[in-house]
Amino acid sequence: MDDIPLSHLFGILILLIFLSAFFSGSETGMMALNRYRLRHLARDGHRSAVKVEALLKRPDRLLGLILFGNTLINAVAASVATLIGIHLLGELGLIVAPIAVTLILLIFAEVTPKTLAAIHPEPIAHPAAYILTPLGKLLNPFVWVITRLSNSLLRAIGARLDSRDNEPITPDELRTIVIEAGGMIPLRHQRMLLNILDLESVTVNDIMVPRNDIVGIDLDDPPEEIIELLDHGQHTRLPVYRGNIENIVGMLHVRRVPRILWDREAFQTADLEKVVHEPYFVPMGTPLHQQLLNFQRRKRRIGLVVDEYGVIQGLVTLEDILEEIVGEFTTGAQTFIQEIHPQEDGSYVIDGSATIRDINRQLHWDLPAEGPRTLNGLILEHLETIPEPGTGLRIGDYTIEITQSAGSAVRTVRARRAAEPAQSLEPG
């Protein structure tokens, strides 16, 4: 090669640097691709995506091909650089050339292309697939030998060689994917997806209407009161019982009421018993995602939540579960029950019966959600006594003042973030 002109040697070196950069960028670009987007493009018939996916099915062969080419080119580049060094500096070039070519390859053939490929993997990996695919067939014997030797060494040290592509992603990983999708998914849809993932960690206990708040028809009440409830009630399905909710008779759908009340003077409670259907019971602690499936399988929309002794503890509806996913509907009973009242001074007057989950969701707070379900229960747990009006306490980052209590429960409180400027706690 001593007879090769110096200009030609420089041209060969530059070409080798470009080829080395190609292999380096291809390696990083292939490994940095979003595999889910790649599968989507491949299923849509995207030609380069199909080729890339085929290459990535055997990452050991792909890496063997890329590294074989890159190593060979870097070795040749080092030899050419040495010749150039000897041409220019004589024997001193034997020392200077290796140092110079190392810096050049590191900057232009390693760091720069790999950084670019890590930031923009698709524009690098997809075109590279058209070159790597035929090159892999051409160099298959060399790649096969390299792959076999490498895999044998990996097996010897106990490494697993099976592909990780088919491993299922966990809910936490899927949640991270949804969050990092950012502007690719509308914010409302993103919240819905995250809420669906949260269904597994939420049970019917967290969203049920407590036993004391269940609205139903007591057959022992006078007919006039029953008719009044049917005329002005906000619920479409009502439990029917005698004396108390434990003596449940069945569930009544209000669409069956008109024909019963056709002749109000002749109305009898026995008429209601004829049109109710069998109640559906839900065990406490049932995860919401499971209960959603149970409602679907049994063709039900409402269930009574019972504990291990069969005692009714609350009521859960299909609408309650759907609201956990899409947010509260604009119609329905919940619209008429305002439990959180914002005040002009920045505080909130909150009913003691409001659930911690609802407060945290509506106000973007983080009151302790482990333990008591309602604000009343949380306050009683902290104070271990029934507080008098005017009693104040601090829970985490929030200050709470009892404004009304009665009997064994806290009725209303005034609450605010402790970090907010302290202002008057007098009712606004």
Sequence and secondary structure as in RCSB ss.txt:
>XXXX:A:sequence
MDDIPLSHLFGILILLIFLSAFFSGSETGMMALNRYRLRHLARDGHRSAVKVEALLKRPDRLLGLILFGNTLINA
VAASVATLIGIHLLGELGLIVAPIAVTLILLIFAEVTPKTLAAIHPEPIAHPAAYILTPLGKLLNPFVWVITRLS
NSLLRAIGARLDSRDNEPITPDELRTIVIEAGGMIPLRHQRMLLNILDLESVTVNDIMVPRNDIVGIDLDDPPEE
IIELLDHGQHTRLPVYRGNIENIVGMLHVRRVPRILWDREAFQTADLEKVVHEPYFVPMGTPLHQQLLNFQRRKR
RIGLVVDEYGVIQGLVTLEDILEEIVGEFTTGAQTFIQEIHPQEDGSYVIDGSATIRDINRQLHWDLPAEGPRTL
NGLILEHLETIPEPGTGLRIGDYTIEITQSAGSAVRTVRARRAAEPAQSLEPG
>XXXX:A:secstr
 TTS HHHHHHHHHHHHHHHHHHHHHHHHHHHS HHHHHHHHHTT HHHHHHHHHHTSHHHHHHHHHHHHHHHHH
HHHHHHHHHHHHHHGGGHHHHHHHHHHHHIIIIIIIHHHHHHHHSHHHHHHHHHHHHHHHHHHTHHHHHHHHHHH
HHHHHHTT   S STTS   HHHHHHHHHHTGGGS HHHHHHHHHHHHGGG BHHHHSEEGGG   EETTS HHH
HHHHHHH S SEEEEESSSTTSEEEEEEGGGHHHHTTSGGG  HHHHHHH B   EEETT BHHHHHHHHHHHT 
SEEEEE TTS EEEEEEHHHHHHHHH   SSSGGGG   EEE TTS EEEETTSBHHHHHHHHT     SS SBH
HHHHHHHHSS   TT EEEETTEEEEEEEEETTEEEEEEEEETTS     S  
